[in-house]
Amino acid sequence: MFQIFTGIVALSSLLSFLNKKLLKLPDTIGVMILAILMSLLLASIGFVDEDAFASVCSIIHTIDFRTILFDFLLGFLLFAGSIHVNLHSLIREKGPVLIYASLGVLISTFLIGTAFYYVSEAIGLSIPYSYCLVFGALISPTDPIAVLALLKKAGAPKDMEIKIVGESLFNDGVGIVIFISLLSIATMGGHGIEPLHIFFEFAHEALGGVLLGFALGFLGRLFLKRIYESPIVAVHITIAMVMGGYSLASMLHVSGALAMVIMGLMIGNYLHSACESEPLKKHMNVFWKVLDEILNAILFVLIGLEIVSLDFQMDYLFLGLIAIVIVLFSRYISVFISNIFLRKEHRSNTKKITILTWAGLRGGISIALALTLPDGEFREALIFVTYCVVVFSIIVQGLTIDKLVVKLLNKNETTNYG
């Protein structure tokens, strides 16, 4: 496993280099496109030498995507993403962020699951409704990593940026908890599952993760205050807290994703507003920014490589193409309905709702959740469809979001806050 991971790191660095020199696309988008092209090249080997292709597939099958993401990458990615978020701006937009990340995810899960069920019935795949809801849950969390730089370049309003970033940080944790709850119902066929039990499990996971995050964040601030003269030691402490805190969340059966987000926001707020040590702020910001970009490159290489192992069928492809439309439509409706519950000054107009919809990219979380599905006749179809949605959203939506912002928002809207 160590040799394989070493190869993935080396490959991600090579593809990052090629993207910078040749494609010149945003890092994550360019790396994933190159990884997909490499996967297609590897797949073409099967037409020439089936044994060689089988060997390639066996190597890729040994990559435990779920373990790498959930047990290693996710904690670091969420902490690194949240430590750079302006907490004061996030608090200003707390209403939209919390509504989009909670009610929005629930609405999206139900809409996607229901529409997906009827479409699968119409084309003869007949995926049970419970599993369609599971698909709705795993595909609902958004990942804005690939579009943030483009949004800033296009001059998107600051309130829109913080809504997209804040929502994605929190809806990862919420989406994972909803997914686990719905998967329990699906695998048990609804027998022995009480709605009240599901509610308490959800509350335990989500609230427990938030409380743990506050405790870790408070502890982290205490450490940084007492070690501000040694920035390297401070960075070392945050690494240990991410790894230890995420493991502790797993042992306590609470949401490690939410814990990392809260801890990152608290430590980031201390660095940006209370810390007087410039070397400490510089070391922390540079280290976590670099690590964030490296780990994202690794994640998107994994996404590209895993395509080789997909079970390709025309029915799956057709369902995947329809699922893209379903996910986009459901995203728009969920944002629109969520908007109703916001105060007037926080509501988005039709143009901004359209941008929020198109900027709602799906990423590694969705694929990792799909790969955790138990073996069965629907597993391969759901994994394939998930890949279709993720690849479309990252490449097509990711490469066009800046153009959409420029087209829909006039100069005043793109330069002013709100």
Secondary structure as the mmCIF struct_conf table of DSSP 4:
data_model
#
loop_
_struct_conf.conf_type_id
_struct_conf.id
_struct_conf.beg_label_comp_id
_struct_conf.beg_label_asym_id
_struct_conf.beg_label_seq_id
_struct_conf.end_label_comp_id
_struct_conf.end_label_asym_id
_struct_conf.end_label_seq_id
HELX_RH_AL_P HELX_RH_AL_P1 PHE A 2 LEU A 18
HELX_RH_PI_P HELX_RH_PI_P1 ASN A 19 LEU A 23
HELX_RH_AL_P HELX_RH_AL_P2 ASP A 27 VAL A 48
HELX_RH_AL_P HELX_RH_AL_P3 GLU A 50 HIS A 61
TURN_TY1_P TURN_TY1_P1 THR A 62 THR A 62
HELX_RH_AL_P HELX_RH_AL_P4 PHE A 65 ILE A 68
HELX_RH_PI_P HELX_RH_PI_P2 LEU A 69 LEU A 73
HELX_RH_AL_P HELX_RH_AL_P5 LEU A 74 ILE A 83
TURN_TY1_P TURN_TY1_P2 HIS A 84 HIS A 84
BEND BEND1 VAL A 85 VAL A 85
HELX_RH_AL_P HELX_RH_AL_P6 LEU A 87 ARG A 92
TURN_TY1_P TURN_TY1_P3 GLU A 93 GLU A 93
HELX_RH_AL_P HELX_RH_AL_P7 LYS A 94 ALA A 101
TURN_TY1_P TURN_TY1_P4 SER A 102 SER A 102
HELX_RH_AL_P HELX_RH_AL_P8 LEU A 103 ALA A 122
TURN_TY1_P TURN_TY1_P5 ILE A 123 GLY A 124
HELX_RH_AL_P HELX_RH_AL_P9 TYR A 129 ILE A 139
TURN_TY1_P TURN_TY1_P6 ILE A 145 VAL A 147
HELX_RH_AL_P HELX_RH_AL_P10 LEU A 148 ALA A 154
TURN_TY1_P TURN_TY1_P7 GLY A 155 GLY A 155
HELX_RH_AL_P HELX_RH_AL_P11 LYS A 158 THR A 187
TURN_TY1_P TURN_TY1_P8 MET A 188 GLY A 192
HELX_RH_AL_P HELX_RH_AL_P12 PRO A 195 ARG A 226
BEND BEND2 ILE A 227 ILE A 227
TURN_TY1_P TURN_TY1_P9 TYR A 228 GLU A 229
HELX_RH_AL_P HELX_RH_AL_P13 PRO A 231 LEU A 252
TURN_TY1_P TURN_TY1_P10 HIS A 253 HIS A 253
BEND BEND3 VAL A 254 VAL A 254
HELX_RH_AL_P HELX_RH_AL_P14 GLY A 256 ASN A 269
HELX_RH_PI_P HELX_RH_PI_P3 TYR A 270 ALA A 274
HELX_RH_AL_P HELX_RH_AL_P15 GLU A 278 LEU A 305
HELX_RH_3T_P HELX_RH_3T_P1 GLU A 306 SER A 309
HELX_RH_AL_P HELX_RH_AL_P16 MET A 314 ILE A 340
TURN_TY1_P TURN_TY1_P11 PHE A 341 PHE A 341
BEND BEND4 LEU A 342 LEU A 342
HELX_RH_3T_P HELX_RH_3T_P2 LYS A 344 HIS A 346
HELX_RH_AL_P HELX_RH_AL_P17 THR A 350 TRP A 358
TURN_TY1_P TURN_TY1_P12 ALA A 359 ALA A 359
HELX_RH_AL_P HELX_RH_AL_P18 GLY A 364 LEU A 371
TURN_TY1_P TURN_TY1_P13 THR A 372 THR A 372
BEND BEND5 LEU A 373 LEU A 373
HELX_LH_PP_P HELX_LH_PP_P1 PRO A 374 PRO A 374
BEND BEND6 ASP A 375 GLY A 376
TURN_TY1_P TURN_TY1_P14 GLU A 377 PHE A 378
HELX_RH_AL_P HELX_RH_AL_P19 ARG A 379 PHE A 392
HELX_RH_PI_P HELX_RH_PI_P4 SER A 393 GLN A 397
HELX_RH_AL_P HELX_RH_AL_P20 GLY A 398 LEU A 408
BEND BEND7 LEU A 409 LEU A 409
HELX_RH_AL_P HELX_RH_AL_P21 LYS A 411 THR A 415
BEND BEND8 ASN A 416 ASN A 416
#
